[in-house]
Amino acid sequence: MTTTILMAVQQTDNFLGYIFGATIALFLLGYLFYSLVKPEKF
């Protein structure tokens, strides 16, 4: 039973890591796209 709980926690950590990474990637892509559209503000 404890291994099942540990596996569920590990899967949740992986999922949160993917969400965190995707959020950072989208923020960076948005910032780079904005700097391409308005290069004088870069």
Chimera marker file (.cmm) of the C-alpha trace (Angstrom):
<marker_set name="trace">
<marker id="1" x="0.000" y="0.000" z="0.000" r="1" g="1" b="0" radius="0.5"/>
<marker id="2" x="2.780" y="2.441" z="0.796" r="1" g="1" b="0" radius="0.5"/>
<marker id="3" x="4.366" y="1.791" z="-2.611" r="1" g="1" b="0" radius="0.5"/>
<marker id="4" x="1.063" y="2.669" z="-4.284" r="1" g="1" b="0" radius="0.5"/>
<marker id="5" x="0.907" y="5.928" z="-2.338" r="1" g="1" b="0" radius="0.5"/>
<marker id="6" x="4.538" y="6.712" z="-3.165" r="1" g="1" b="0" radius="0.5"/>
<marker id="7" x="3.935" y="6.015" z="-6.858" r="1" g="1" b="0" radius="0.5"/>
<marker id="8" x="0.872" y="8.297" z="-6.828" r="1" g="1" b="0" radius="0.5"/>
<marker id="9" x="2.908" y="11.064" z="-5.185" r="1" g="1" b="0" radius="0.5"/>
<marker id="10" x="5.699" y="10.594" z="-7.720" r="1" g="1" b="0" radius="0.5"/>
<marker id="11" x="3.246" y="10.801" z="-10.630" r="1" g="1" b="0" radius="0.5"/>
<marker id="12" x="1.743" y="13.955" z="-9.130" r="1" g="1" b="0" radius="0.5"/>
<marker id="13" x="5.231" y="15.483" z="-8.782" r="1" g="1" b="0" radius="0.5"/>
<marker id="14" x="5.988" y="14.652" z="-12.415" r="1" g="1" b="0" radius="0.5"/>
<marker id="15" x="2.683" y="16.178" z="-13.523" r="1" g="1" b="0" radius="0.5"/>
<marker id="16" x="3.322" y="19.364" z="-11.543" r="1" g="1" b="0" radius="0.5"/>
<marker id="17" x="6.825" y="19.524" z="-12.982" r="1" g="1" b="0" radius="0.5"/>
<marker id="18" x="5.426" y="19.274" z="-16.506" r="1" g="1" b="0" radius="0.5"/>
<marker id="19" x="2.896" y="22.038" z="-15.792" r="1" g="1" b="0" radius="0.5"/>
<marker id="20" x="5.616" y="24.241" z="-14.295" r="1" g="1" b="0" radius="0.5"/>
<marker id="21" x="7.935" y="23.626" z="-17.251" r="1" g="1" b="0" radius="0.5"/>
<marker id="22" x="5.165" y="24.255" z="-19.779" r="1" g="1" b="0" radius="0.5"/>
<marker id="23" x="4.260" y="27.514" z="-18.039" r="1" g="1" b="0" radius="0.5"/>
<marker id="24" x="7.848" y="28.739" z="-18.157" r="1" g="1" b="0" radius="0.5"/>
<marker id="25" x="8.198" y="27.668" z="-21.803" r="1" g="1" b="0" radius="0.5"/>
<marker id="26" x="5.007" y="29.505" z="-22.797" r="1" g="1" b="0" radius="0.5"/>
<marker id="27" x="6.112" y="32.615" z="-20.916" r="1" g="1" b="0" radius="0.5"/>
<marker id="28" x="9.488" y="32.582" z="-22.679" r="1" g="1" b="0" radius="0.5"/>
<marker id="29" x="7.904" y="31.994" z="-26.083" r="1" g="1" b="0" radius="0.5"/>
<marker id="30" x="5.482" y="34.849" z="-25.469" r="1" g="1" b="0" radius="0.5"/>
<marker id="31" x="8.290" y="37.157" z="-24.415" r="1" g="1" b="0" radius="0.5"/>
<marker id="32" x="10.404" y="36.270" z="-27.451" r="1" g="1" b="0" radius="0.5"/>
<marker id="33" x="7.444" y="36.716" z="-29.795" r="1" g="1" b="0" radius="0.5"/>
<marker id="34" x="6.719" y="40.099" z="-28.199" r="1" g="1" b="0" radius="0.5"/>
<marker id="35" x="10.357" y="41.129" z="-28.647" r="1" g="1" b="0" radius="0.5"/>
<marker id="36" x="10.100" y="40.188" z="-32.337" r="1" g="1" b="0" radius="0.5"/>
<marker id="37" x="6.927" y="42.241" z="-32.803" r="1" g="1" b="0" radius="0.5"/>
<marker id="38" x="8.210" y="45.279" z="-30.893" r="1" g="1" b="0" radius="0.5"/>
<marker id="39" x="12.024" y="45.129" z="-31.050" r="1" g="1" b="0" radius="0.5"/>
<marker id="40" x="12.507" y="48.692" z="-29.778" r="1" g="1" b="0" radius="0.5"/>
<marker id="41" x="11.245" y="47.586" z="-26.341" r="1" g="1" b="0" radius="0.5"/>
<marker id="42" x="13.661" y="44.669" z="-26.206" r="1" g="1" b="0" radius="0.5"/>
<link id1="1" id2="2" r="1" g="1" b="0" radius="0.2"/>
<link id1="2" id2="3" r="1" g="1" b="0" radius="0.2"/>
<link id1="3" id2="4" r="1" g="1" b="0" radius="0.2"/>
<link id1="4" id2="5" r="1" g="1" b="0" radius="0.2"/>
<link id1="5" id2="6" r="1" g="1" b="0" radius="0.2"/>
<link id1="6" id2="7" r="1" g="1" b="0" radius="0.2"/>
<link id1="7" id2="8" r="1" g="1" b="0" radius="0.2"/>
<link id1="8" id2="9" r="1" g="1" b="0" radius="0.2"/>
<link id1="9" id2="10" r="1" g="1" b="0" radius="0.2"/>
<link id1="10" id2="11" r="1" g="1" b="0" radius="0.2"/>
<link id1="11" id2="12" r="1" g="1" b="0" radius="0.2"/>
<link id1="12" id2="13" r="1" g="1" b="0" radius="0.2"/>
<link id1="13" id2="14" r="1" g="1" b="0" radius="0.2"/>
<link id1="14" id2="15" r="1" g="1" b="0" radius="0.2"/>
<link id1="15" id2="16" r="1" g="1" b="0" radius="0.2"/>
<link id1="16" id2="17" r="1" g="1" b="0" radius="0.2"/>
<link id1="17" id2="18" r="1" g="1" b="0" radius="0.2"/>
<link id1="18" id2="19" r="1" g="1" b="0" radius="0.2"/>
<link id1="19" id2="20" r="1" g="1" b="0" radius="0.2"/>
<link id1="20" id2="21" r="1" g="1" b="0" radius="0.2"/>
<link id1="21" id2="22" r="1" g="1" b="0" radius="0.2"/>
<link id1="22" id2="23" r="1" g="1" b="0" radius="0.2"/>
<link id1="23" id2="24" r="1" g="1" b="0" radius="0.2"/>
<link id1="24" id2="25" r="1" g="1" b="0" radius="0.2"/>
<link id1="25" id2="26" r="1" g="1" b="0" radius="0.2"/>
<link id1="26" id2="27" r="1" g="1" b="0" radius="0.2"/>
<link id1="27" id2="28" r="1" g="1" b="0" radius="0.2"/>
<link id1="28" id2="29" r="1" g="1" b="0" radius="0.2"/>
<link id1="29" id2="30" r="1" g="1" b="0" radius="0.2"/>
<link id1="30" id2="31" r="1" g="1" b="0" radius="0.2"/>
<link id1="31" id2="32" r="1" g="1" b="0" radius="0.2"/>
<link id1="32" id2="33" r="1" g="1" b="0" radius="0.2"/>
<link id1="33" id2="34" r="1" g="1" b="0" radius="0.2"/>
<link id1="34" id2="35" r="1" g="1" b="0" radius="0.2"/>
<link id1="35" id2="36" r="1" g="1" b="0" radius="0.2"/>
<link id1="36" id2="37" r="1" g="1" b="0" radius="0.2"/>
<link id1="37" id2="38" r="1" g="1" b="0" radius="0.2"/>
<link id1="38" id2="39" r="1" g="1" b="0" radius="0.2"/>
<link id1="39" id2="40" r="1" g="1" b="0" radius="0.2"/>
<link id1="40" id2="41" r="1" g="1" b="0" radius="0.2"/>
<link id1="41" id2="42" r="1" g="1" b="0" radius="0.2"/>
</marker_set>
